[in-house]
Amino acid sequence: MAEIRASTVLPAERTPITLHTADGLELVGELALPADRPPVATLICLHPLPTAAGMMDSHVLRKASYRLPALAGVAVLRFNTRGTSSERGTSQGSFGGGETERYDVAAAIEYTEYHDLPHVWLLGWSFGTELALKWGRDPLVEGAILLSPPLHRTTDADLDAWGEDGRPVVALVPELDDYLRPPEAYERFKRIPQAEVIAVDGAKHLWVGEPYVRIVLNEIVRRVAPDAYPLPTEWADPA
């Protein structure tokens, strides 16, 4: 048995993908599938603000793709929104301030439908939470998990729409967040009666540190693949 560390990459079937938006752009991404079984659920990862270095490789999303297919049987789809670059490449187009990115979210959801990926959840981080709340209420989506939601671009109407919709919304809010801290988050998310706000003591907006990454990944798995909760901290390759 080996301890799972920040740099650990567990087995998965990882495939470069290209998403095609309704307004004619190609977006680069990756799909990580369990190597030994069909996925039990699917995460569409929506990354932090690209004008502040957010991308599909932002560390929590990358670690989700490195661990969750093997540990929880979860498919993880990551991609760069329009105009965003990472090691995988640069997506076409330019940053749309969270508006034209509606087509990017739709393209990712359409991809999961076309490829028969099950039980789709949105996993947004910072700017990505705004995209989830504004553009993610597609019939295929079962719920949204929000990391460090700033609620800058999200309007009361967006929150009310999720409240009326009834699908689960889980917000993980760092105690020391730069933009929205737990007391304000509890108030803002009252507009979504079914929303669960989880305050994470000691955490900051960027979730730096392996203990905080483990908290995030466990809370994700608790919702989308509860049979795999809690996640192990050690790994033995079945081979």
Disulfide bonds with the S-S distance in Angstrom:
none
